[in-house]
Structures are given as C-alpha cells and as structure tokens.
Amino acid sequence: SFLRAEERTEQTRTVQIFHGMSDKPFTYERDFSNYLLCLCVGQRQADRLLQTPCNRDMKWTSIGYPKFDYPPTSPPLFENDKKTIIYCPTWRKENISSIEIFLNHLDEIEKLTQDYNLIVKPHPNIFNPDRQFYDQSIVDRLYQLCNMKLILSGNVMPWFAQSDLFIGDISAAGYEWLYFDKPMVFLNPQPGILQASSDVVSMTYLWQCGDVCDDIYQLKSRVDENLKCDRYQAMRESLLSYSVFNSRDN
C-alpha cells in the first residue's frame, strides 16, 4: 500500500516495502520524498523512482527479493516427458494484458498443447470481482480451458520451477522468471504499438529478454525456436543482476 494524501503529515514515519518488481508506471509516479526509507528490490527499481523529480532526494536501500529466498516447490503438475510452458497474463488495467488475445485464439493455443504441457497462471486480480476491470466472461472462459492446467494460487515460483519457457506480456512475473535462467517469449497486448525498449522507464523494458510476438499465429513457432536455441540468456542475466540485489544468495 501507499500513504494517502490525508496520511502525509510531518509526524508520519513511514518505511515503504514495494510490491513486486513491476515495470508499470503506477508505483513510480508516487511521491516518496518524505518517507524514512524505501526498500528497493535492486538498482533498477531505485533508478526508476529517482527519475521522478519529487523522489530525487528520497532515502532508499537495496534489499533483494524475498520470494527468491529458498523458493517453495510443489508436486509436478504433469507426469510425461513433454516440456512445460507457463503463460502469465497480467491484469487488464490500461489494456496491457494479452489474456483476451489468448482466449480469442484457442485454436492457436491448441497447437501448443499438442507438443507441450501448458500452465496458465493469470494475475490474481483477473479473478477479483471487486476490481474495476473485472470481467466475469473472461473468468468463465478460463475455467472452461481444456488440455492445460489453470493455477489460481498467489505464488508462481513453484510452477516456474516446473516450466521450461515463460510466455508473458507486461506482467511483473517476468522478472521472477529471470531467477530460473530459462527462455521467455512475450505476447504483445498492443501489436504494432508496444515494442521492446532499453529505456528503464518503459513498460516493455523486460522485452529485451526474449522474442516479442505481435501475431499470435507465430506464437508456436517462437516457442519452438526459443526452446531449441536460447539467444537471450546473457541479456536475461544482465537484467536480473541490475534488477535484483544478490538475486540467488538466499
């Protein structure tokens, strides 16, 4: 959470612990100038905050990422020799989720499930009727999915550990995937508009770490190619080091 306007007084003593490692701008546009301390996952998060003029003198330190400290495991979801793909769409605020593209092209997704195991792990807000962009029809369609596993639990790390490739969009879960050092592909929620960026303030900064699929009809071939040849390993490790302080030291 964050301080509300009426809570910001000279007597308020606040330490901020940030939620996740999102590239979304909602967090970074807030004013943390009078907080006692901001606990940042790593240098990338701090750099983004410091680019907001009101935060240039904010107090901060890097603390790493607690979800990387001995991540939990779960029994295998599949008992076969197929490789496993995990798809993690973010929630639908500001048209940055690919979930509708996914659900509108289940014939293309079926091509994936013919060769691979598929886990679908949406952002929890997609299932939350109290959220502004909740859509019951999307939830209904998710529950009707066949030949894949739908996961509702909050912590994605056990399912990442079982997966060989990640498909995402603007989901901060992509930064958690970096821990596992495996290939990733991005399904563009705004084809022809959004594109990969090396600008740290961009929502698509993480897209430097994998192929961006503007056409879902190319998704299967992109998955096949990246499982055969992982061309982005060095970039993923670079972004992990920049984004998470001591990322694998438990």
C-alpha positions in Angstrom: 0.0 0.0 0.0 1.0 3.7 -0.1 0.3 6.7 2.1 -3.0 8.5 1.2 -2.9 12.3 0.9 -4.5 12.8 4.3 -1.9 10.5 5.9 1.0 12.5 4.8 2.0 14.7 7.7 5.3 15.8 9.3 4.6 13.3 12.1 4.1 10.3 9.8 7.0 7.9 9.9 6.9 5.5 7.0 9.0 2.8 5.6 7.9 1.6 2.1 8.2 -2.1 1.1 7.4 -2.3 -2.6 5.1 -4.9 -4.1 7.0 -6.9 -6.7 9.2 -5.6 -9.5 6.7 -4.2 -11.9 7.6 -2.1 -15.0 4.1 -0.5 -14.8 4.3 3.3 -14.1 1.7 3.4 -11.3 4.2 2.9 -8.5 7.0 5.1 -9.7 4.9 8.2 -10.2 4.1 8.5 -6.5 5.9 10.8 -4.0 8.2 9.0 -1.6 10.3 12.1 -0.7 9.3 12.3 3.0 9.4 8.5 3.7 12.0 7.4 6.2 13.2 4.7 3.9 12.3 2.9 0.7 13.3 -0.7 0.5 14.0 -1.5 -3.2 14.5 -4.9 -4.7 17.5 -3.6 -6.6 19.1 -0.9 -8.6 16.6 -0.8 -11.4 13.7 -0.1 -9.1 15.7 2.7 -7.4 16.7 4.2 -10.7 13.1 4.4 -11.9 12.0 6.1 -8.6 14.8 8.6 -8.7 13.9 9.7 -12.2 10.6 11.2 -10.8 11.6 14.7 -9.7 10.0 14.6 -6.3 11.9 11.5 -5.4 15.4 12.6 -6.3 16.4 13.0 -2.7 14.5 10.0 -1.3 16.2 7.7 1.1 16.5 4.1 -0.2 18.4 0.9 0.1 18.5 -2.4 -1.9 17.2 -5.5 0.0 16.9 -8.2 -2.7 13.7 -10.2 -3.3 12.2 -12.3 -0.6 10.5 -14.6 -3.0 13.9 -15.7 -4.2 14.9 -16.9 -0.7 14.5 -20.7 -0.9 11.5 -20.7 -3.3 8.9 -23.3 -2.4 8.2 -26.3 -4.6 5.1 -28.3 -5.4 4.5 -31.8 -6.7 4.7 -32.0 -10.5 1.6 -31.0 -12.4 2.4 -33.3 -15.3 3.7 -36.9 -15.5 5.1 -37.1 -19.0 8.3 -36.2 -21.0 6.9 -33.1 -22.7 8.4 -29.7 -22.0 6.2 -27.4 -20.0 5.2 -23.8 -21.0 3.8 -21.3 -18.5 1.6 -18.4 -19.5 1.2 -15.5 -17.1 -1.0 -12.7 -18.3 -1.2 -9.5 -16.2 -4.5 -7.9 -15.3 -6.5 -5.8 -17.7 -5.9 -2.2 -16.4 -4.9 0.2 -19.2 -5.1 -2.5 -21.9 -1.8 -4.2 -21.0 -3.0 -7.8 -20.7 -2.8 -10.3 -23.5 -5.4 -12.5 -22.0 -8.2 -11.7 -24.4 -5.9 -12.3 -27.4 -5.1 -15.7 -25.8 -8.7 -16.6 -25.2 -9.9 -15.4 -28.6 -7.4 -17.8 -30.4 -7.7 -21.1 -28.6 -7.1 -22.9 -31.9 -3.6 -21.5 -31.9 -3.1 -22.4 -28.2 -4.2 -25.9 -29.0 -1.1 -26.2 -31.3 1.0 -25.5 -28.2 -0.8 -28.2 -26.1 -0.2 -30.8 -28.8 3.6 -30.6 -28.2 3.9 -29.1 -24.8 2.3 -29.1 -21.3 0.7 -25.7 -20.7 0.2 -24.0 -17.4 -2.0 -20.8 -17.3 -1.3 -18.6 -14.3 -3.2 -15.2 -14.6 -2.7 -12.2 -12.4 -4.9 -12.7 -9.3 -6.9 -9.5 -10.0 -8.4 -11.2 -13.0 -10.4 -13.3 -10.6 -11.3 -10.5 -8.2 -14.8 -9.1 -8.8 -14.0 -6.0 -6.7 -11.5 -4.8 -9.3 -12.5 -2.2 -11.8 -11.6 -4.2 -14.9 -13.1 -7.5 -13.7 -14.9 -9.4 -16.5 -16.9 -12.5 -15.5 -16.9 -13.8 -19.1 -13.1 -14.0 -19.0 -13.2 -15.9 -15.7 -15.8 -18.3 -17.1 -13.7 -18.9 -20.2 -10.6 -19.5 -18.2 -12.4 -22.2 -16.1 -13.5 -23.9 -19.4 -10.0 -24.3 -20.7 -9.1 -27.8 -21.8 -5.8 -29.7 -22.1 -3.9 -27.2 -19.8 -3.6 -26.5 -16.0 -5.2 -23.3 -14.6 -3.4 -22.1 -11.5 -5.1 -19.6 -9.1 -2.6 -19.6 -6.2 -0.7 -16.4 -5.5 3.0 -17.5 -5.6 4.0 -18.5 -9.1 7.5 -19.7 -8.1 6.7 -23.5 -7.6 5.1 -23.5 -11.1 8.1 -21.6 -12.6 10.4 -24.3 -11.3 8.5 -26.9 -13.3 8.4 -24.9 -16.5 10.8 -24.7 -19.5 9.6 -21.5 -21.1 7.6 -18.4 -20.0 5.0 -16.5 -22.0 4.2 -13.1 -20.6 3.1 -9.6 -21.6 3.6 -6.7 -19.2 3.5 -8.9 -16.1 6.0 -8.4 -13.4 6.1 -12.1 -13.1 8.6 -12.0 -15.9 11.2 -10.6 -13.5 10.6 -13.5 -11.2 11.1 -15.9 -14.1 14.6 -14.5 -14.6 15.6 -16.3 -11.4 15.3 -19.7 -13.3 17.5 -18.7 -16.3 15.2 -20.2 -18.9 13.9 -18.7 -22.2 10.9 -16.3 -22.4 8.5 -15.0 -25.1 6.2 -12.0 -24.9 2.7 -11.9 -26.3 2.2 -8.3 -27.3 -1.2 -7.0 -25.9 -1.0 -4.0 -28.3 0.6 -5.3 -31.5 2.1 -2.6 -33.7 2.1 -0.1 -30.7 4.2 -1.6 -27.9 7.7 -2.7 -28.7 10.8 -3.7 -26.7 12.7 -0.8 -25.2 16.1 -0.3 -23.5 14.7 2.7 -21.6 14.4 1.8 -18.0 11.2 3.8 -17.6 9.4 1.8 -20.3 6.7 -0.8 -19.5 8.5 -3.0 -22.1 12.0 -2.9 -20.6 11.9 -6.6 -19.9 11.1 -7.4 -23.5 14.8 -7.1 -24.2 15.0 -10.6 -22.7 13.0 -12.6 -25.4 11.2 -12.6 -28.7 8.1 -10.4 -28.9 5.2 -12.0 -30.7 3.0 -9.4 -32.4 1.0 -12.1 -34.2 -0.4 -15.0 -32.1 -0.3 -17.1 -35.2 3.5 -17.0 -34.8 3.5 -17.9 -31.1 4.0 -21.7 -31.6 7.0 -21.2 -33.9 8.5 -18.6 -31.5 8.2 -21.1 -28.6 9.7 -23.9 -30.7 12.7 -21.7 -31.7 13.5 -20.4 -28.2 13.4 -23.9 -26.7 15.9 -25.1 -29.4 18.2 -22.0 -29.2 18.2 -19.7 -26.2 19.6 -16.5 -27.7 18.7 -14.2 -24.8 20.5 -15.8 -21.9 23.2 -13.1 -21.5 20.6 -10.3 -21.6 18.4 -12.1 -19.0 21.3 -12.4 -16.6 22.2 -8.8 -17.1 18.7 -7.6 -16.3 18.5 -9.9 -13.3 21.7 -8.6 -11.8 20.5 -5.0 -12.4 17.0 -5.6 -11.1 17.6 -7.8 -8.0 20.3 -7.3 -5.3 22.2 -10.6 -4.7 19.5 -12.4 -6.6 20.5 -16.0 -5.9 22.2 -15.9 -2.5 19.1 -16.9 -0.5 
